[in-house]
């Protein structure tokens, strides 16, 4: 008898994800898992559904059918607070860095600290300077 460790739960799980816009199917039955420590690449030509898939993974849109789970939480129907909790567990970097160009770099760095913590403004300023 072998002591095989139980496989861990996927960090990301997509099951049969389908998305259509104006009658055009963009995603058709996408199914995959990303396990802890794995790296996955999403690759394809322009208009092939890469950004649409990523929008599903961050909970910005929901599939017409199928399920997306992150960290063991099904995103469809998750209350706003629950979705916010899931989103706090990962980061997103948009193409070209996507800083808010109406704000200084320091203001961009401080934004998530102001939005997602109860830190004193003086502590936030110190954190920004450290970064």
C-alpha positions as CSV (number, residue, x, y, z in Angstrom):
1,X,0.0,0.0,0.0
2,X,1.4,3.3,-1.0
3,X,1.0,6.6,0.8
4,X,0.0,8.8,-2.1
5,X,-1.0,12.3,-1.0
6,X,-4.4,13.4,-1.9
7,X,-4.3,15.8,-4.8
8,X,-4.8,19.3,-3.7
9,X,-7.8,21.4,-4.8
10,X,-7.3,23.5,-7.9
11,X,-6.7,27.2,-7.5
12,X,-8.7,27.9,-10.6
13,X,-11.2,25.5,-12.1
14,X,-13.3,26.1,-15.3
15,X,-15.9,23.5,-16.3
16,X,-17.7,23.8,-19.6
17,X,-17.5,27.6,-19.8
18,X,-19.6,29.0,-22.7
19,X,-19.9,32.7,-23.5
20,X,-21.7,34.2,-26.4
21,X,-22.0,37.9,-27.5
22,X,-24.7,38.8,-30.0
23,X,-25.2,35.2,-31.0
24,X,-21.4,34.7,-31.6
25,X,-19.9,32.0,-29.5
26,X,-16.6,33.3,-28.1
27,X,-15.9,30.5,-25.5
28,X,-17.2,27.1,-26.2
29,X,-17.0,24.5,-23.4
30,X,-13.7,25.6,-21.8
31,X,-12.6,23.2,-19.2
32,X,-9.3,23.2,-17.2
33,X,-7.7,23.3,-13.8
34,X,-4.8,25.2,-12.5
35,X,-3.2,23.5,-9.4
36,X,-1.3,25.3,-6.7
37,X,2.2,26.1,-8.0
38,X,1.4,25.6,-11.6
39,X,1.8,28.2,-14.3
40,X,-0.6,28.4,-17.2
41,X,-0.4,30.4,-20.4
42,X,-3.4,31.6,-22.3
43,X,-2.4,32.0,-25.9
44,X,-4.2,32.7,-29.1
45,X,-4.8,35.1,-31.9
46,X,-6.7,38.3,-31.8
47,X,-10.4,37.8,-31.1
48,X,-9.9,34.2,-29.9
49,X,-11.4,34.8,-26.4
50,X,-8.3,35.3,-24.2
51,X,-9.6,38.5,-22.6
52,X,-13.1,37.1,-22.3
53,X,-11.7,34.1,-20.4
54,X,-9.7,36.3,-18.1
55,X,-12.7,38.5,-17.4
56,X,-14.5,35.3,-16.3
57,X,-11.6,34.4,-14.0
58,X,-11.7,37.7,-12.2
59,X,-15.5,37.6,-11.9
60,X,-16.1,40.6,-14.1
61,X,-18.5,38.6,-16.3
62,X,-20.3,35.3,-15.9
63,X,-20.6,32.5,-18.3
64,X,-23.8,31.7,-20.2
65,X,-23.2,28.2,-19.0
66,X,-20.6,26.3,-17.1
67,X,-18.8,27.2,-13.9
68,X,-15.7,29.1,-12.8
69,X,-14.2,28.5,-9.4
70,X,-11.3,30.3,-7.7
71,X,-9.8,29.1,-4.4
72,X,-12.7,26.6,-4.0
73,X,-15.4,29.3,-4.4
74,X,-17.9,29.2,-7.3
75,X,-17.9,32.7,-8.7
76,X,-21.5,32.7,-10.1
77,X,-23.8,34.0,-7.4
78,X,-21.1,34.8,-5.0
79,X,-22.2,37.9,-3.0
80,X,-20.2,41.1,-3.6
81,X,-18.3,40.7,-0.3
82,X,-17.4,37.1,-1.1
83,X,-16.1,38.1,-4.6
84,X,-14.1,40.9,-3.1
85,X,-12.5,38.4,-0.6
86,X,-11.6,36.1,-3.5
87,X,-10.2,39.0,-5.5
88,X,-7.9,40.0,-2.6
89,X,-6.1,36.6,-3.1
90,X,-4.7,37.4,-6.5
91,X,-3.3,40.3,-8.5
92,X,-3.8,41.6,-12.0
93,X,-1.4,43.4,-14.1
94,X,-2.9,45.0,-17.2
95,X,-1.0,45.5,-20.4
96,X,1.4,48.5,-20.2
97,X,1.1,48.5,-16.4
98,X,-2.3,50.3,-16.5
99,X,-1.6,52.8,-13.8
100,X,-4.3,55.5,-13.5
101,X,-2.7,58.3,-15.5
102,X,-4.7,60.9,-13.6
103,X,-2.8,59.9,-10.4
104,X,0.8,60.1,-9.4
105,X,2.7,56.8,-9.0
106,X,2.5,57.3,-5.2
107,X,-1.3,57.7,-5.4
108,X,-1.5,54.5,-7.5
109,X,0.5,52.6,-5.0
110,X,-1.6,53.9,-2.1
111,X,-4.9,53.2,-3.7
112,X,-5.3,49.5,-2.8
113,X,-4.1,50.3,0.7
114,X,-6.8,53.0,1.1
115,X,-9.5,50.8,-0.5
116,X,-8.8,47.5,1.2
117,X,-7.3,48.2,4.6
118,X,-8.0,50.3,7.7
119,X,-4.5,51.6,7.9
120,X,-3.9,55.1,9.2
121,X,-3.1,57.5,6.4
122,X,0.4,58.1,7.9
123,X,1.1,54.4,7.8
124,X,0.0,54.3,4.2
125,X,2.3,57.2,3.4
126,X,5.2,55.3,5.0
127,X,4.3,52.1,3.0
128,X,4.2,54.1,-0.2
129,X,7.7,55.5,0.5
130,X,9.0,52.0,1.2
131,X,7.6,50.7,-2.1
